[in-house]
Amino acid sequence: METLNFLVIDDDKPTIANIRAILTKAFPNAGLLIAFNGKEAWELLQKQQVDIVIADYDIPEINGLELCKKVRASQKLKNIYYILTTGYVDNEIKIKSLETCVDDFINKPIEYEEFIARLRAGVRILRLQKKVIEENKILNEIAKALEKQIQDTKQLAIRFLTTRMPSVGELLKRVATGATWIAKLTGNFNEEELQDIEFASYLVYVGKLSLPDALIEKPVLTDGSPTNELMCQVPVKAKELLDGIGTLESVAKIIFHIWENFDGSGIPHKLQSWQIPAQSRIIRVVLDFEELRFYSKMTADDALEKLKQNSRRFYDPKVVLFLEQFLLEYRELAGSINEKPLQLQELKEGLVVARDIYTYSGLKLVPAGMVLNPKIIQSLISHNTTDPILGYVWVKI
């Protein structure tokens, strides 16, 4: 630690002389600043480097506790070690001070050995604190470097993929947007996991690079089965390629299981239901939706309907519901131009429900076409407290 700097604040000159003598003996190389009131001390703190403050509670202008609060509120000063002293014992003040912002509390008259022991404890805490701050700074720099490396790797991989599959760039972007939106809506993923989902969405076709040109532009699965026997290699090749890049192991696992069917009939390991990673289930639904639109030239409504027909067979039914909410949010379904989304508190008697109302657990509460009445509205509000309504309530306009 660099040279230690103390600031002593007291309006009693004999007390200051006593503390000065103690500090000079115990910390001969330390810097020492003196202030006789809180206002003067605050001005010094703005101009000088201070590591430890020793302040009397009853100093004029700004008392010792209020000054401590100002110190803690300052981004520049908040890590100062703050000791409060007082000439009388008041447990209520002591407890309040320690709970509010003070690091230590010492009664006057100051006893030499105890005072030095507490100061040295404070110095140890400051050193540890500084070490943590420096380590966090290094970790942040490493995180930024890794983030740049990951983004550079992603861009390189996307450029490589689109060299052989020039037409899929926009498709992959739409998959990444939809999958990330759904993942955020579930609330089950942290920032790192969300980044993995986005990355896996962009790299979902990386295993296709092993395919001949005649197959590379075809979907891996058609109606839940491999379009060609060589398609069975796609998840395996993707994992082999990405496992070799340390930062992409979690992404490799997601892509490896994307083509598992919900009923256990998919590839490569015939996992079923909740055995399939949640990230893979999300991307699979969005990917198949976009492929139906891209390869089969289906409308958004028709593609969604096909996914609904195959819920529980190929797809996680809850994710299909989330996809519908995403499409409604982005106004991609045909009827959505004649519909509007409302919060529960905005519902009124007489409004007509435009889309089935589901909960997060997948329960259908109200079918499309139902006319809202007070009883239905109250039922929705009550149900929302235990099994929340999925997305908005869409009504006809």
N, C-alpha and C positions, 0 to 999 in steps of 0.2 A: 504494500500500500504506500502511496506517496506520503509526504510529510503531513502529519495529523494537525488539524486546525480546530481549536476550541473557541467558542463564543460564550463568555460568562456574562449573565445579565442579572444585576441586583442593584438596588438603590442604596444599599448599606455598604459604605466603603471598607469598614473592617472585615466584612464577610468576603468582599472581593479580594482584599489583600490576603486573607487566609487561603482562599481557593487558588489564587495565583501562586502562592508559596507551595501548595500541595502539587499543583500541576507542573511547576518548574522542576520540582524534585523527582516526580514520578515519570514525567515525559519531557526531558530536557531539550529535545529537538523539535518539540511541537510548537506551532504558531498559536498565539493567544490574542483574542480580541475582547474588548470590554465595552459594555453598554450599560447605562444607568436607568433606562426605561424601555418599554416595548417598542415605541415608535423608532427610537434610535437603533434598536436591535434590528428591526425590520429593514431599515435603510442599509445597515451593514450587510445583512443577508443578501440583499439585491446586488451588492458590489463585490463581496469577498467570498472566497471559497471557505466553507465551514463544514466540518464533519460531525462535530458533537456540540450541542447546545446545552448549557447548564443554566437554567432560568429559575429565578424565585417566582413563586406563585403570585405574590402581591406587588409586582413592579408597576410603576405608574404608566399612564397613557394606554397601553394595551397589556392586560395581565398575562401571566405566563401561560395559562391554558388557552386563552384566545389566540395568543401568538402561535402556539403549537398548531392550532386548527388552520391558521393561515399558511403555515409551513407545509402541512400535509396537503393542502389544496393546491399548492404550487407544483407544477410538473418538474421544475428545476430543483426544488428544495425538498421534495417529499421523502427522500431517502436519508435525510439527516437523522442522527440518533439524538433523541430529545429527552433530557433529564429535568424533572421539575423538583424544586426544593421548597420547603416551607418551615417557618419557625414554630408552627403549632400543628398538633396532630388532629386531623379531622378525617376520619375514615371515609365519610361520604364523598369529600373532595378527592381523596386519594383514589377511591374506586372509580369515580366518574372520570378522573384524569386518565387513568390506565385504560379504561374501556374506550375512551374517546380517541386518544391519539398519542399519549405520552408513552415512551419506552420504559422509563424507570422513575421512581419517586423516592426522594431522600429527605429525611427529616433533619432539621437543624437542632442543636449545633452539629456540624458535620464531624463524624468520627473518621479519622484518617484511614485506618486499615480497611474499613468497610467501603469507604468512598473510592479508594484506589481499586479494590476488588471489583466493584461495580463498573468503574470506568474501563477496566481491562476487559470485562465481559462485553461491554459495549463495543470496544475496539474489535474484539473477535467477531461479533455479529456484523459489524461494518465490513470487515474483510471478507466474510462469507457472502455477504450481500453483494459486494462488488464482484466477487468471483462468479456468482450466479448471473449477474447482469452481463458480465463479459462472455460467459458461456452461452447465454441466451442470444447475445448478439452474433456469436459465431454460428449458432444453430440456425438463426434467421438467415444468415448469409448462405449457409449450406442449403437451406430449404429453397431460397431464391435460385441458387445455381441449379438445384435438381429440377425445380419447376421449369426453368429455361431449357434444361436438357430434355425433359419430358416433352415439352411443347415442340422443340426442334425435332425430336424423334417422331412425334406424331405427324408433323408436317412432311417430313421426309417419307414416312410410310405411306401417307395419303398420296403424295406425288407419285410414288412408285406404283401404288395400286391403280391410280387413274391413268398411268401410262399404258397399262395392259387393258384396263376397263375404263376408257375415257368417259363413258356415259353415266357412270354411277356416282360421280362426285356429289351431285345435288341430292341423290337418294340417301347417301350416307349422312349428309348434313341433316336431312329431315329425320332420319332415325335417331341421330344424336340428340336433336332438339326434343323430340317426343319422349324418348327414353329418360332423359334427364328431368324433364318436366314431371313425368309420372313418378320418378324416384323421389323427387322433392315433395310431391303431394303426399306420398305415403308417410313421410317424416321418419323413415327407418334408417336413413343413411347419413353418415357424417360427410364433411367436405371432401376428404380423401376418397371415400367410396363413390361419391358423386362424380369425381374426376375420373375414376376408373370406369364408371358406366359410360361416360362421354367418350373416353378413349377407346373402350371396347366397341362402341357403336361405329366409330370411324374406321376401326381395324377389323371389323367383323368378317371381311372377305379376304383377309391376309392368307388364309389357308388355300384359297382358290388359285394362288399363284403357281401351285404345282400342277394345275389342270391344263389340258391342251386348249388351244384357242376355241375349238368348237364347243367346249363346255363352260368356259369361263364366264360367259354372259348369261348363263342359266341359273335359276335358283337352286340351292342345295337340296331342298325338299319340295316335292309337289304333292299336295294333299297328304302331308305327313310322312311320305316315304321318299327315299333318295331318288332324285331325278335320274341319276346314273350311278352305277356301283362305285365309280371313282369318287363320287361325292362323299362317300364314307371316310375318305382320307382328309377331307377339308378340316374338320375340327382337330384331328391328330396333327396335321402339318402346321396348323396355326399354333398349337401348344408347343411343338418342337421349336418353332422359329422364335416365339416370344419368350419362352423359358430361358433362352440364352441371353436375354437382356434382363439383368437383375431387377430393375425398377418396374418391369412389366409382368412379373409372375402372377400378380392378382388379376391383371387384365387377361392373361392367357387362360386362367381358370374360368373366367366368365365366358370367353368365346368358346372354349372347349365344350361347354354344356348348353350352348344356345339352341342346338337342334335336337335336344331331348324333348320328347312329347310328354304332355302332362299325364297321359295314361300309361307311360312306360314303354311306348313302342318306338321311341326315337333313337338317335345315334349321338354319341358312340357307345354309351354304357347302359342304355335303356333305364335311366333313372326316371322316377315318377313323382308327381305331386311336389311335396315340400322337400324331397331329396335334391331337387334341382335348385341351384343357387338362385336367390330372388332376383339378383341382377340379370342373370341369364333369362329368366322368365319374362322380365320386363322387356328386354331388347328383342326377344323372339316375337312377341306380340307386335311391336312397332315395326320390326323388320318385315314380317310377313304381310302386314297391312300395306307397307310401302311397296313391296314386291308385287302384290296383287294389282296395285295401281300402275306400277311401272311396266311389268312384264305382261299382265293380262289386260291392261288398259281399263280397269274397273273404276267406277266413280268411288268417291270416299264412302258414300252410303252403302253401296254394294259390297265393297271390301270389308267394311265393318260388319255388315250382316253375315258375311261368310265366316268371319272370325267368331261371331256370336254362335253360329251354328256348330262350330267346332270347339266351343268352350268345354273344358273338362276332358276333352279328347286330346287336343293338341296344346291347348292354351290354359293358363291360369285364369279362371273366370273373373277374378277380382281385377287383374291387370287389364282385361278387355273392357271392364267398366271404367277403369281409369283412362283408358285410351279414348273412350267415348267422351269423357269429360274434357280431355285435351282437345279433341276435334271440335267440340262445342265452343270451347274457350277461343279457339282460333277461327271459328266460323267456317269450318271446312265442310260441314254437312249441309245438304241441299236446303233443308227447311229452316236452317238457323237464321236466315235473313228475316224470317217472319216470327222470330222468337227473341226473347230477351231473358238474361239471367237475373235472378233476384236472390237476395239473402232471405233467411227465414223471417226476420223481423219486417221484411217488406211485403210479405204475402198478404193478400186481401181476399175477402169473400167474393166469389164470382169469377176469379181468374181461372183459365183453363190450362192444365198441366200439359206442356208440349212434349216432354220426354219422361220416360219412367224415372221415378225417384228411388235411388238405392242408398243403402248405408255402406259404411266402410267394410262391414262384414259380408257384404254381398246380398243382403236382404232387400227385396223389392217392397217398398212401403206403399207407393202410389203409382198406378199405371198411367201412361200417357192418355190424354183425353178426359181425365177426371176433372170435374168442376170443384174448385176448392170451397169449403164451407168452414165455419168456425171450429167445428169438431175435428175436421181433418188437419187444419192448421195447428190446433193445440196438440194434437197427437204427434205431428212432426216435430214440434218444439220440444215436447217431453221426450220423445225417442232420441233426439239429438244429444241429450245429456249423457246417455249410456252407450249409444252406438251412433256416432256422428253421421249426418247426412253427407253423402259423397258429392263434393263440389257445390255448384249452385242449383237452385230450382229453376228450371226453364219453363216459361209460360208463353202462351201465344199472344201476339200483338196484332 
